[in-house]
Amino acid sequence: MIAGRYRLERELGRGAMGAVWLATDDVLGRSVALKQLVALDGVSDAAVEREARLAARLVHPNVVAVFDLVRDDDKPWLVMEYVEGKTLAHMVRDDGPLSVEDAARLIGQIASALRAAHAAGIVHRDVKPANIVVGRADRAKLTDFGIARGVDSQTTQTGQVTGSPAYLAPEIATGGRATPASDMWSLGATLFQALTGEPPYGIGDNALATLYRVVHEEPPRTPLAGRLAQLLEHTMAYDPAERWSAQDVLDFLAGRLAAEKLEPVAMRTQLLGAVAAPAPAPTEAAMPAVASQPAAARRRRWWPVALVVAAALVLLVGGALWANRGDEPNAKPKPVASASPLEETTGEKTEDTADEESEEPSEEPTPSETASQSPSESPSASETAGASAEGIDAFIRNYLATAPANPDSAFSMLTPAFQAKSGGIEGYRDWWGSVASTSVVSVSPSVDPLKVTYTYRYTMKDGRQDGGTVTLGLVYTDGRYLIDTEG
């Protein structure tokens, strides 16, 4: 019993700042999470308590609420909201990397939490997948403000590195002070792991080696980022002054970020694409070995060269870029729900849904796609580039495993047209709510055309067994498969 009120039940997790326990509040009769606060070297218990009070100032739907700060045996304990769910770290470990859209939704929620924290003058200092809990309805919450501090606080001395090495911003890894910008780097590192399944600087037990890589290597990038590539680049930017704020991240995800903030990355991408053939050799020859010298020295040598190269490239391709201004395709609408009951949801295709299915390609393509194919044509090679038999196999197995356990998440694996055909989210939930489990007998994927045929068995909640063979038409966009047709 802690403080004569909170009864410890079991340990939920353990980190450098202490263990977190599931406990019962005997006064209010509710479950809570208790964490014994541990002072860092050179930091008093009183200072740790002050930092804990910072977290209590935050009231936000994406922040784990702090209820109380109590003392037991002269040790401070933080009493927090208990969120039943899994951490992002466990989700990625157990279920694999997230899709671009799922990662965008989750990162957007944590960016909203950080916006509130930074507005309140609080720097979290330990944003990472293990400190993000995903509960019911895919609500993500940022937790563990145990080492948070005020922006102007001197609690942690300059030169003391605090946080998890794989997610630390370079300026923190070299002993600098934490700022909202360093939280944004950590958010980008978290996005990297959500998309790839691994921390941005790999998995290892050597903290010093990880810190060395953070300081001396270029920020990592991944082709799996899809439309989130700019978000990753602007959060994991080596220079803190170049990083997006939490508000910038939210504006980007909502499609309303100011053009001037996107322009540098967009321009650089266009320039590199325009001179792809001649550029690599001289650029690589001019760049020094990444791990052989301090990052500051690399950047001092690189930026003058970059400015000269950029100026030359602008002269070469500026006319072409100007001539093509305004031709940027609009972002395609993305489904916001998750997966569908497929053939069991609808017994037959009605004339209306058939028309909707045939019309959907004319609503979705970007201008460049419209120029190269008509709505009735099959997807071009460029639209299926990156799709693979292995990816399709993994997608359909993941879909069938997800649908019975989390219909809302599975519903997002359908195109909007097929979501409507499947009876919408309510009809989808009703059907999958009757399924206890699924098993896959066989999967036959096809890239050209993009489809999959699979044989399944369902165990219904009333004990009945069901099964059959289904062929689904798929689409592939931004590194993500979606179910589009059946039959």
Rosetta blueprint (number, residue, H / E / L):
1 M L
2 I E
3 A L
4 G L
5 R L
6 Y E
7 R E
8 L E
9 E E
10 R E
11 E E
12 L E
13 G E
14 R E
15 G E
16 A L
17 M L
18 G E
19 A E
20 V E
21 W E
22 L E
23 A E
24 T E
25 D E
26 D L
27 V L
28 L L
29 G L
30 R E
31 S E
32 V E
33 A E
34 L E
35 K E
36 Q E
37 L L
38 V L
39 A L
40 L L
41 D L
42 G L
43 V L
44 S L
45 D H
46 A H
47 A H
48 V H
49 E H
50 R H
51 E H
52 A H
53 R H
54 L H
55 A H
56 A H
57 R L
58 L L
59 V L
60 H L
61 P L
62 N L
63 V E
64 V L
65 A L
66 V E
67 F E
68 D E
69 L E
70 V E
71 R E
72 D E
73 D L
74 D L
75 K E
76 P E
77 W E
78 L E
79 V E
80 M E
81 E E
82 Y L
83 V L
84 E L
85 G L
86 K E
87 T E
88 L H
89 A H
90 H H
91 M H
92 V H
93 R H
94 D H
95 D H
96 G L
97 P L
98 L L
99 S L
100 V H
101 E H
102 D H
103 A H
104 A H
105 R H
106 L H
107 I H
108 G H
109 Q H
110 I H
111 A H
112 S H
113 A H
114 L H
115 R H
116 A H
117 A H
118 H H
119 A H
120 A L
121 G L
122 I E
123 V E
124 H L
125 R L
126 D L
127 V L
128 K L
129 P H
130 A H
131 N H
132 I E
133 V E
134 V E
135 G L
136 R H
137 A H
138 D H
139 R L
140 A E
141 K E
142 L E
143 T L
144 D L
145 F L
146 G L
147 I L
148 A L
149 R E
150 G E
151 V L
152 D L
153 S L
154 Q L
155 T L
156 T L
157 Q L
158 T L
159 G L
160 Q L
161 V L
162 T L
163 G L
164 S L
165 P H
166 A H
167 Y H
168 L L
169 A L
170 P H
171 E H
172 I H
173 A H
174 T L
175 G L
176 G L
177 R L
178 A L
179 T L
180 P H
181 A H
182 S H
183 D H
184 M H
185 W H
186 S H
187 L H
188 G H
189 A H
190 T H
191 L H
192 F H
193 Q H
194 A H
195 L H
196 T H
197 G L
198 E L
199 P L
200 P L
201 Y L
202 G L
203 I L
204 G L
205 D L
206 N L
207 A H
208 L H
209 A H
210 T H
211 L H
212 Y H
213 R H
214 V H
215 V H
216 H H
217 E L
218 E L
219 P L
220 P L
221 R L
222 T L
223 P H
224 L H
225 A H
226 G H
227 R H
228 L H
229 A H
230 Q H
231 L H
232 L H
233 E H
234 H H
235 T H
236 M L
237 A L
238 Y L
239 D L
240 P H
241 A H
242 E H
243 R L
244 W L
245 S L
246 A H
247 Q H
248 D H
249 V H
250 L H
251 D H
252 F H
253 L H
254 A L
255 G L
256 R L
257 L L
258 A L
259 A H
260 E H
261 K H
262 L H
263 E H
264 P H
265 V H
266 A H
267 M H
268 R H
269 T H
270 Q H
271 L H
272 L H
273 G H
274 A H
275 V L
276 A L
277 A L
278 P L
279 A L
280 P H
281 A H
282 P H
283 T H
284 E H
285 A H
286 A H
287 M L
288 P L
289 A L
290 V H
291 A H
292 S H
293 Q L
294 P L
295 A H
296 A H
297 A H
298 R H
299 R H
300 R H
301 R H
302 W H
303 W H
304 P H
305 V H
306 A H
307 L H
308 V H
309 V H
310 A H
311 A H
312 A H
313 L H
314 V H
315 L H
316 L H
317 V H
318 G H
319 G H
320 A H
321 L H
322 W H
323 A H
324 N L
325 R L
326 G L
327 D L
328 E L
329 P L
330 N L
331 A L
332 K L
333 P L
334 K L
335 P L
336 V L
337 A L
338 S E
339 A L
340 S L
341 P L
342 L H
343 E H
344 E H
345 T L
346 T L
347 G L
348 E L
349 K L
350 T L
351 E H
352 D H
353 T H
354 A H
355 D H
356 E H
357 E H
358 S H
359 E H
360 E H
361 P H
362 S H
363 E H
364 E L
365 P L
366 T L
367 P H
368 S H
369 E H
370 T H
371 A H
372 S H
373 Q L
374 S L
375 P L
376 S L
377 E L
378 S L
379 P L
380 S L
381 A H
382 S H
383 E H
384 T H
385 A L
386 G L
387 A L
388 S L
389 A H
390 E H
391 G H
392 I H
393 D H
394 A H
395 F H
396 I H
397 R H
398 N H
399 Y H
400 L H
401 A H
402 T H
403 A H
404 P H
405 A H
406 N L
407 P H
408 D H
409 S H
410 A H
411 F H
412 S L
413 M L
414 L E
415 T L
416 P H
417 A H
418 F H
419 Q H
420 A H
421 K H
422 S L
423 G L
424 G H
425 I H
426 E H
427 G H
428 Y H
429 R H
430 D H
431 W H
432 W H
433 G L
434 S L
435 V E
436 A E
437 S E
438 T E
439 S E
440 V E
441 V E
442 S E
443 V E
444 S E
445 P E
446 S E
447 V L
448 D L
449 P L
450 L L
451 K E
452 V E
453 T E
454 Y E
455 T E
456 Y E
457 R E
458 Y E
459 T E
460 M E
461 K L
462 D L
463 G L
464 R L
465 Q E
466 D E
467 G E
468 G E
469 T E
470 V E
471 T E
472 L E
473 G E
474 L E
475 V E
476 Y E
477 T E
478 D L
479 G L
480 R E
481 Y E
482 L E
483 I E
484 D E
485 T E
486 E E
487 G L
